[in-house]
Amino acid sequence: MISAMFTEVGAAITAFSTALGNGITSVIAMFYDSTNGITPLGSLLLIGVGVGLVYFGWRLIKGLISLRRA
């Protein structure tokens, strides 16, 4: 009985990990294609991440300067 329970739990974990892996593979395929390289959506994602990092750095520097004045 316990062996059957562990078998079912193992099957559920395997199914969940397979579904998760397939989902991640599908999402990655939207941004990168192994034959053509980065997709237009991937380029936009990289531009967005770059702009976000620059904006984060700018706000961090502004915050440090305004703390020093106070």
C-alpha positions as CSV (number, residue, x, y, z in Angstrom):
1,M,0.0,0.0,0.0
2,I,2.8,2.4,0.9
3,S,4.7,1.4,-2.2
4,A,1.7,2.2,-4.4
5,M,1.4,5.6,-2.7
6,F,5.0,6.4,-3.4
7,T,4.6,5.3,-7.0
8,E,1.7,7.7,-7.5
9,V,3.5,10.6,-5.8
10,G,6.5,9.9,-8.0
11,A,4.3,9.9,-11.1
12,A,2.7,13.2,-10.1
13,I,6.1,14.8,-9.5
14,T,7.4,13.5,-12.9
15,A,4.3,14.8,-14.6
16,F,4.6,18.2,-13.0
17,S,8.3,18.5,-13.8
18,T,7.6,17.5,-17.4
19,A,4.9,20.1,-17.7
20,L,7.1,22.7,-16.2
21,G,10.0,21.9,-18.5
22,N,7.7,22.0,-21.6
23,G,6.4,25.4,-20.5
24,I,9.8,26.8,-20.0
25,T,10.9,25.5,-23.4
26,S,7.9,27.1,-25.1
27,V,8.6,30.5,-23.4
28,I,12.2,30.4,-24.4
29,A,11.2,29.6,-28.0
30,M,9.4,33.0,-28.1
31,F,12.7,34.8,-27.4
32,Y,15.3,32.7,-29.0
33,D,15.3,30.3,-32.0
34,S,18.2,27.9,-32.4
35,T,18.3,28.3,-36.2
36,N,17.8,32.0,-36.6
37,G,19.1,33.3,-33.2
38,I,17.3,35.9,-31.2
39,T,13.7,36.8,-32.3
40,P,12.3,40.3,-32.6
41,L,10.5,39.7,-29.3
42,G,13.8,38.7,-27.7
43,S,15.4,41.9,-29.0
44,L,12.7,44.0,-27.4
45,L,13.1,42.1,-24.2
46,L,16.8,42.8,-24.1
47,I,16.2,46.5,-24.9
48,G,13.6,46.6,-22.1
49,V,15.9,45.0,-19.6
50,G,18.7,47.4,-20.6
51,V,16.5,50.4,-20.2
52,G,15.2,49.1,-16.8
53,L,18.8,48.6,-15.5
54,V,19.8,52.1,-16.6
55,Y,16.7,53.6,-15.0
56,F,17.3,51.6,-11.8
57,G,20.9,52.8,-11.6
58,W,19.9,56.4,-12.3
59,R,17.3,56.3,-9.5
60,L,19.8,54.7,-7.1
61,I,22.3,57.4,-7.8
62,K,19.7,60.1,-7.4
63,G,18.6,58.6,-4.1
64,L,22.1,58.5,-2.8
65,I,22.7,62.1,-3.7
66,S,19.4,63.3,-2.1
67,L,20.3,61.3,1.1
68,R,23.6,63.1,1.3
69,R,22.0,66.5,1.1
70,A,19.5,65.8,3.9
